[in-house]
Amino acid sequence: MTSVNENALSILAGLVYVAPRTSVTALLDDMSNSSIVAWELDALSYERLASVTDVQFSMNTSDKVTKVETDDNGTIYSAYEPTIKIAWNWYETGEVNVLKTILGINVLDVTGTPDQRIYGLNISSKELPKIVVKIIGKDDANGKNNTIYLYDAGLSGDIVQSFVDVVRAGDIPASPFEFLGNRGWFWLIRAERY
């Protein structure tokens, strides 16, 4: 047997990009201006998070639920606020330009020393940068792909940089982490495969 709709299968890898959030046209509830918003999001200056596996976009509808149940009429009201998450495993965790974007760190190119950068953070309360995350699916056999945008997200999780004897370990460790969508903003999918 074959699938009913092969385009609905998760069979293509995705490329992950991040950019600082800048102002774009507000997305209307009826999505009538979504192509304009997607065009503006595509025009942002992104950094690629290279060497990723298991890229996932998920929407949870059970974390924030309001339900009113009555004795005589059962459930009379039910609503949810979705929790939007994009997660993956990342191997190139030492990419300074990406770290600068997602953590808001300062990077210093050391004068008089070729190819040396210094970066870090004081350990104190920091505001998470507001990020736009874009996933571009690889092209299918017909040259079509899907693109997912999460507008206004923040890093949630660990970024792990390891020092490993690869021959002994038999692998390069990846850093699993995720971005969570911030309340009041939006996500879009521009689908060529459907």
PyMOL commands that set and color helices and strands:
alter all, ss='L'
color gray80, all
select helices_A, chain A and resi 6-8+34-42+96-103+166-169
alter helices_A, ss='H'
color red, helices_A
select strands_A, chain A and resi 14-20+47-49+52-60+65-70+74-80+83-90+106-109+117-120+131-137+146-157+175-191
alter strands_A, ss='S'
color yellow, strands_A
deselect
rebuild
show_as cartoon
